[in-house]
């Protein structure tokens, strides 16, 4: 019996015990790792995430009385009961804002959602930069799409989930996380153009090439709704405005030096613009390398991306830098922070034979620095959201 089947059975049983009747169905949606393309999504740029095997699972039933009942097996507390007509952006500052925000976004868009009972359980680490919030949003959106026969496509669900997080929760995130959770395919990375949401599944089977991609969760927690993330986004928008373009995606890599010169002495905006334009180019470079079969060569590109996030975007932290520096010194092909920054996780590309050495070195480096022990696991490109039963 597969792990997803076991999880579905457990969530179904927990729902039944909680609400007194079996759910109408069970769904799951994964967290994600972003291989390359950080902070480019809200600049209409390119990203390349893949889904993790870590998922949020939801058992859900329809209601017809305008009531939303929410329960999480991962959070202390009982069932939260909310009236759909009273859902208001910005008023809920608990975990319930994410699923209730999805319901709000669906109803605001005119979809006839009349209530639901929802029980959730997740294996996606929270605060680790692995999109636990997107997994929560997408699993609820997919369940309601199926139960209410809304007929929405996966990219449309992702858009609605992004709106829920931007407007209802108040976190100014881009579209990447929700699209990755909804649309990724097993054994592939998703090359996504965030402007038009065009997608291309790029084969990414590291095991077949004797390589591994490790995720190192630094255990340093972050939140996207704090001020620093919003400041970076506002700075990028300012840069686009000063350069007379709709988004920084429209600044050609070949014209970067000229664009930076036009920004004058606004060093903060110059740094943000430089990161976004060079990061888009790195995504395209990684796609080209993977399509040509030169997978090991993406390692230095990942490392370049970390330097840009650390020095230009300034969203790294000592723990993330220690992971990257230690992994590279221990034989990694490349490494970088992943996710929104200010904590969370780093990824490490390595030959399979080097994984034990790198893992031990990182763990010892954290112990020597008196940091909390990191969580290290292999990232296996997995499937996107699905109905389990």
Secondary structure by P-SEA (a helix, b strand, c coil): ccaaaaaaaaaaaaaaaaccccccbbbbbbbbbbccccccccccbbbbbbbccbbbbbbbbbbcccbbbbbbccccccbbbbbccccccccccccaaaaaaaaaaaaaaccccccbbbbbbbcccccccccaaaaaaaaaaaaaaaaacccccaaaaaaaaaaaaaccccccccccaaaaaccccccbbbbccccccbbbbcccccccccbbbbbbccccccccccaaaaaaaaaaaaaaaaacccccccccccaaaaaaaaaccaaaaaaaaaaaaaaaaaaaaaaaaaaacccccaaaaaaaaaaaaacccccccaaaaaaaaaaaaaccccccccccccccbbbbbbcccaaaaaaaaaaaaaaaacccbbbbbbbcccccccccc
